[in-house]
Amino acid sequence: MLPALHVHVVRQGESALQTVISRLTHENRITPDQIRSAERYRRLEPKKMLPEILVELNLVAEEDVMRTASRAYGVAYAEFSTEDIDPSATELLSYDIAKRYAVFPMREEDGELVIATSNPLNLNDLDDVRALTGMRVRPVYCPRPQIGDCIDKYYRFDEIVRVSLDNLIDEAKIEMTKDHDHRRDFLDIENLCNESSVVVKLVNLILSNAIKLRASDIHIEPQSKFVQVRFRVDGSLRPIMQVPAMLRPALSARIKILAELDIAEMRKAQDGRAAILVDDRKVDLRVVISPTFYGEKIVIRLLDTREARVELHKIGLAPAESA
């Protein structure tokens, strides 16, 4: 026997969608021509519902669609600014699952998990959330951008970074090396900062993967809601990952420590250098930090001495020419 939620939503189904479109048309918020345009566009995005496409095409205001749809679906419309949100509810659903399904666990109420979703008719996603949490799920209708903002706001930063790091290759052992009177002293990175720190692991992974991909430089660029990390490989900048904005100060401070720069100075440009060992390969780093509107932009030039050494016979010189 289907759960009560399923019976309720299934009965609403396609008739609810038609009700939404009919109400919007009756209220002169959309025209038949606009509906036909949205239907043509939907052939390219078959997984999206027609009301969602109408909003994407700027044919109707999102709030109008959401309120009309909530009445048609029989699902409450939620505004996060007025809703009761229990931060501990995030422990019931992992960050990567919340991101994947674009849902946010708002609170536990009467033995049910109240879930914010922009698509309450997607029974497959609701079934998955119910199976993963082992709880009955009660969806509330909410704009997708608000859901994304709440996910980034309420989930713990180390869980967010753990998922972000999945985009990178396995962590390599990194050691620092310093010059003292032309002698090399190798210091384990643990002596500079706690090895278990999320930020330390993040910087280690960025550096080790840039070297493995033979990148010439790393660009760490702060944006309004995240920090974009890009590698320059074969002359082209390639996006690698996005780091949560809350890690921006710690990420900058960690790199300043490696380059022996002033971690308290954030208003002036700084440049420094460092040398690291990655899998017994020595790599020199040239670090330039510049203040921007959203924070400090960091550019790290990688100079791999082993990659820079090219034998003459490999550049096409004949024996007589290389003699």
Residue pairs with C-beta under 8 A, 6 or more apart in sequence:
2 10
3 136
5 126
5 136
5 137
5 138
5 139
6 123
8 74
9 73
9 75
9 120
9 121
9 123
9 126
10 123
12 72
12 73
12 74
12 121
13 121
16 69
16 72
16 73
16 74
16 121
17 49
17 50
17 51
17 72
17 121
19 72
20 51
20 65
20 68
20 69
20 72
21 30
21 35
21 50
21 51
23 68
23 72
24 30
24 51
24 54
24 60
24 64
24 65
24 68
25 31
25 32
25 35
29 60
29 61
29 64
30 54
30 59
30 60
34 54
34 57
34 59
34 60
35 50
35 54
37 57
37 59
38 50
38 53
38 54
38 57
38 59
39 50
41 53
41 57
42 48
42 50
42 53
45 53
48 56
49 119
49 121
51 60
51 65
51 69
52 65
52 118
52 119
54 60
54 65
55 61
55 62
55 65
62 143
63 143
66 77
66 141
66 142
66 143
67 77
69 141
70 76
70 77
70 141
73 120
73 121
73 141
75 120
75 139
75 140
75 141
76 140
76 141
77 140
77 141
77 142
78 106
78 116
78 140
78 141
78 142
79 142
79 146
80 116
80 142
80 146
80 149
80 150
83 106
83 116
83 140
84 106
84 107
85 106
85 107
85 150
85 154
86 106
86 107
86 108
87 154
89 105
89 106
89 107
89 108
89 113
89 114
90 98
90 105
90 154
90 155
90 156
92 105
92 108
92 113
92 133
92 135
93 103
93 105
93 113
93 129
93 132
93 133
94 159
95 151
95 155
95 156
95 159
95 160
95 162
95 163
96 163
97 128
97 129
97 132
98 104
98 105
98 151
98 155
99 151
99 163
101 117
101 125
101 128
101 129
102 117
102 118
102 119
102 144
102 147
102 148
103 115
103 116
103 117
103 125
103 129
103 147
104 115
104 116
104 142
104 147
104 150
104 151
104 154
105 113
105 114
105 115
105 133
106 114
106 115
106 116
106 140
107 113
107 114
108 114
108 135
109 138
111 135
111 136
112 135
112 136
112 137
112 138
113 129
113 133
113 135
113 136
113 137
113 138
114 138
114 140
115 126
115 129
115 137
115 138
115 139
115 140
116 139
116 140
116 142
116 146
116 147
116 150
117 125
117 126
117 139
117 140
117 141
117 142
117 147
118 141
118 142
118 143
118 144
118 147
119 125
120 126
120 139
120 140
120 141
126 137
126 139
129 137
130 136
130 137
152 160
152 225
152 244
157 198
157 244
157 246
157 247
158 198
160 244
161 198
161 202
161 243
161 244
161 247
162 198
164 241
164 242
164 243
164 244
165 201
165 202
165 205
165 241
167 240
167 241
168 205
168 206
168 209
168 240
168 241
169 205
169 208
169 209
169 212
171 201
171 204
171 205
171 208
172 204
172 208
172 212
172 278
172 279
173 277
173 278
173 279
174 189
174 204
174 207
174 208
174 276
174 277
174 278
175 186
175 187
175 188
175 189
175 276
175 277
176 186
176 187
176 188
176 189
176 192
176 258
176 274
176 275
176 276
176 277
177 184
177 185
177 186
177 187
177 275
177 276
177 277
177 282
178 184
178 185
178 187
178 275
179 275
186 277
189 195
189 200
189 204
192 257
192 258
193 199
193 200
193 254
193 257
194 200
195 201
198 247
199 247
199 250
199 251
199 254
200 254
202 243
202 247
202 251
203 251
203 254
203 255
203 258
206 218
206 220
206 229
206 240
207 218
207 276
207 278
207 283
207 285
207 300
208 278
208 279
209 231
209 240
210 218
210 231
210 300
210 302
211 278
211 281
211 283
211 302
211 304
213 231
213 233
214 233
214 304
214 307
215 231
215 232
215 233
215 302
216 232
216 233
216 301
216 302
217 231
217 232
217 299
217 300
217 301
217 302
218 229
218 230
218 231
218 232
218 298
218 299
218 300
218 302
219 228
219 229
219 230
219 231
219 232
219 237
219 297
219 298
219 299
220 227
220 228
220 229
220 251
220 255
220 297
220 298
220 299
220 300
221 227
221 228
221 229
221 230
221 292
221 297
222 228
222 245
222 248
222 292
222 294
222 295
222 296
222 297
223 245
223 294
224 245
224 294
225 245
226 242
226 243
226 244
226 245
227 242
227 243
227 244
227 245
227 247
227 248
227 251
227 295
228 239
228 242
229 239
229 240
229 241
229 242
229 243
230 237
230 238
230 239
230 240
231 237
231 238
231 240
232 238
243 251
245 294
248 294
248 295
248 296
249 295
252 266
252 289
252 295
252 296
252 298
253 263
255 287
255 289
255 298
255 300
256 262
256 263
256 270
256 272
256 289
257 263
258 274
258 276
258 285
258 287
259 272
259 273
259 274
259 285
259 287
260 272
260 274
261 270
261 271
261 272
261 287
261 289
262 270
266 291
266 296
267 291
268 291
269 288
269 289
269 290
269 291
270 287
270 288
270 289
271 286
271 287
271 288
271 289
272 287
273 284
273 285
273 286
273 287
274 284
274 285
274 287
275 282
275 283
275 284
275 285
276 282
276 283
276 285
277 283
281 304
281 306
282 304
282 305
282 306
283 302
283 303
283 304
283 305
284 302
284 303
284 305
285 300
285 301
285 302
285 303
286 300
286 301
286 303
287 298
287 299
287 300
287 301
288 298
288 299
288 300
288 301
289 296
289 297
289 298
289 299
290 296
290 297
290 299
291 297
312 322
313 322
